[in-house]
């Protein structure tokens, strides 16, 4: 059974940092491209970042460029989203996604507030 689990969310002050993790089971996460999405309350889910299987190709949504970094540890089967200089508008539920498997995790909540 394919499962994804996100972790690392929490409450942080504006300007702070968090690192989210995405781990998988039931499949080899290292063999798949991974996306991070986020969904603020009452709004649509939006793509935040993408990483290919090797980690050499990444892409970011404009609102997070220069502040977020996606990376992966294929040996341990984990994908990360490093988030710096967080802003209140980054508040959302964050999800990792494996497009080719149509697999989603339950999400991890990020709240940026003073």
Beta strands, then each sheet from edge to edge (+ up, - down):
strand 1: 3-7
strand 2: 10-12
strand 3: 18-25
strand 4: 34-39
strand 5: 46-51
strand 6: 58-60
strand 7: 68-73
strand 8: 78-83
strand 9: 92-98
strand 10: 103-104
strand 11: 108-112
sheet 1: 1+ 3- 8+ 7-
sheet 2: 2+ 11+ 9- 4+ 5- 6+
sheet 3: 2+ 11+ 9- 10+
end
